[in-house]
Amino acid sequence: MDKKVILLFLIFFSTGTFGCYSGLLVIPTADFSGNGNVIIDFQWEGWADQLREKQSIVNTEFGIGDKFEFGFDFNLKETDHEHSVLFNVKYLILKSEDSFIKVALGTYNLNSELDCIPYLIATIDFGFLRTHCGVQREYDGEINYILGIDKITESGFQFCADKMSGKENYLSVGVGFSKGKYSTMVGYQWPNGGGKPEIVIHLIFAL
């Protein structure tokens, strides 16, 4: 079967997940975009000195029902190690009646060669604070943990910190604000393998 046919099949029928951005600054969460919603996220990453650009990405999400979403990510600054278009899907496998805990299964960074990063993530809502924990499998087969916390205020602010283990991943902190169909998030991420911290900016629109 042609790879493109297989890829389309995976996009629409797999129980995978989407890492960006029903998530925090770096990690995916068990949140969903919502039935019938379309989310467009303009993501910029770079360094503080003269705002040097590392990459710019347009992330999208399409919500189907309360348990499923998929999306396409377009890398506007392709490098030798990345593909210009990536695919993501997320499926809710567990939700308690009071929404105290939600568990989602998925994959992100699915490329044209069918490489991807699958993960399992749980979001636990204590009311005063939310926690997120899970695992993901990297391209090279390494299993890394995912951890995060966030607080969403009644005035629309969100404060978060998250961490992915593995030398290719990051520790990050961020703050966001939402009003109506628009939201933004700004933060710093520190490479686990060392190096300069990076600025991350998200501008998000719900259609």
C-alpha positions in Angstrom: 0.0 0.0 0.0 1.3 3.5 -0.8 2.8 5.3 2.1 0.6 8.4 1.6 -2.5 6.2 1.9 -1.2 4.6 5.0 -0.4 8.0 6.5 -3.9 9.3 5.8 -5.4 6.2 7.3 -3.3 6.8 10.5 -4.3 10.4 10.7 -8.0 9.8 10.6 -8.4 6.5 12.3 -5.5 6.0 14.7 -5.8 6.3 18.5 -2.8 8.6 18.6 -2.4 12.1 20.1 -1.5 15.7 19.4 1.3 17.4 21.3 0.6 21.0 20.3 -1.4 22.6 21.7 -3.9 21.2 24.0 -0.9 21.1 26.2 1.5 23.3 28.2 4.5 25.1 26.9 6.4 21.8 26.0 4.4 18.8 27.0 1.0 17.4 25.8 -1.8 17.1 28.3 -5.1 15.3 28.4 -7.0 18.5 27.4 -8.9 18.6 24.1 -9.8 21.4 21.7 -13.6 20.4 21.8 -16.1 19.1 19.4 -16.2 21.1 16.1 -13.5 23.5 17.2 -10.5 24.5 15.0 -7.4 25.8 16.7 -4.6 27.6 15.0 -1.4 28.2 17.0 1.5 30.3 15.7 4.6 29.2 17.5 8.0 30.9 17.5 11.1 29.7 19.2 14.5 31.4 19.5 17.1 33.1 21.6 17.0 36.4 23.5 20.0 37.9 21.8 18.6 40.0 19.0 15.6 37.6 19.0 17.4 35.0 16.8 15.0 32.6 15.3 15.3 28.8 15.9 12.1 27.8 14.3 8.6 29.0 13.4 5.7 26.5 13.3 2.0 26.8 12.6 0.1 24.2 14.6 -3.5 23.2 14.0 -6.0 21.1 15.9 -9.5 19.8 14.8 -11.8 18.5 17.5 -14.2 15.7 16.8 -16.5 14.9 19.7 -15.2 15.1 23.3 -12.6 12.4 22.9 -10.7 12.9 19.7 -8.7 15.5 17.9 -6.1 15.6 15.1 -3.9 18.2 13.7 -1.2 19.3 11.2 2.0 21.2 12.1 3.8 23.2 9.4 7.5 23.9 10.1 8.2 27.2 8.4 11.9 26.9 8.9 12.7 23.3 7.9 16.2 21.9 9.0 18.1 18.9 7.9 16.7 17.0 10.9 13.0 17.9 10.5 10.2 17.5 8.1 8.1 20.5 7.0 4.7 18.9 7.8 4.0 16.8 10.9 0.8 15.1 12.0 -0.8 14.6 15.4 -3.7 12.8 16.9 -5.1 12.4 20.4 -7.7 10.1 22.0 -9.2 10.2 25.5 -9.2 6.7 27.0 -10.3 7.5 30.5 -12.2 10.3 32.3 -13.7 10.2 35.8 -17.3 11.5 36.3 -16.0 14.6 38.1 -13.2 15.1 35.6 -10.7 14.7 38.5 -8.5 12.6 36.3 -8.3 12.2 32.5 -6.0 9.9 30.5 -5.1 10.3 26.9 -3.2 8.2 24.4 -1.6 9.6 21.3 1.3 10.4 19.0 2.9 13.6 17.6 5.6 14.5 15.1 4.2 11.8 12.8 6.1 12.5 9.5 6.0 11.3 5.9 8.3 8.4 6.8 5.8 7.3 9.5 8.2 8.1 12.3 6.4 9.4 15.4 6.6 10.0 19.1 3.7 8.1 20.9 2.8 9.0 24.5 0.5 8.3 27.4 -0.5 11.3 29.6 -2.7 11.7 32.7 -4.1 15.1 33.8 -5.2 15.3 37.5 -7.2 18.4 38.5 -7.0 19.2 42.2 -8.9 22.5 41.7 -6.2 24.8 43.1 -3.6 23.1 40.8 -3.4 20.7 38.0 -0.7 18.0 37.5 0.3 16.1 34.4 2.4 13.0 34.2 3.1 10.3 31.6 5.7 8.7 29.3 6.6 9.0 25.7 8.8 7.0 23.3 11.3 8.9 21.3 12.3 8.3 17.6 15.3 6.3 18.8 13.2 4.1 21.1 14.2 5.8 24.3 11.4 6.0 26.9 11.2 9.4 28.7 8.9 10.7 31.4 6.7 13.8 31.1 5.8 16.0 34.1 3.9 19.3 34.4 1.9 21.5 36.7 -0.3 24.5 35.8 -2.8 26.8 37.4 -5.6 28.5 35.4 -7.2 31.6 37.1 -10.7 32.9 36.8 -9.3 36.0 35.1 -7.9 33.9 32.3 -4.2 33.7 33.3 -2.4 30.4 33.1 0.9 29.6 34.9 2.8 26.5 34.1 6.0 24.5 34.4 6.8 21.3 32.6 9.6 18.8 31.9 10.4 16.1 29.5 13.4 13.9 30.3 16.0 13.0 27.7 18.9 15.1 26.4 17.0 16.3 23.4 14.1 17.7 25.5 13.5 20.6 27.9 12.5 22.0 31.2 10.2 25.0 30.7 8.2 27.7 32.5 5.5 29.9 31.0 2.6 32.2 31.5 -0.5 32.5 29.3 -3.6 34.6 29.0 -6.9 33.7 27.3 -9.9 36.0 26.4 -12.7 34.7 24.2 -11.3 32.9 21.2 -7.8 34.3 21.6 -4.9 33.3 23.8 -1.2 33.6 24.1 1.6 31.9 26.0 5.2 33.1 26.5 7.9 31.2 28.3 11.5 30.0 28.6 12.8 26.5 28.0 16.2 25.1 29.1 17.7 22.3 27.1 18.4 19.2 29.2 21.6 18.7 27.3 22.9 22.1 28.1 23.0 25.3 26.1 21.3 28.7 26.1 17.7 28.9 27.3 15.2 29.5 24.5 12.2 31.8 24.3 8.9 30.2 23.2 5.9 32.3 22.1 2.4 30.9 21.2 -0.4 33.0 19.6 -3.5 30.9 19.5 -6.8 31.4 17.8 -10.0 29.3 18.0 -12.3 29.4 14.9 
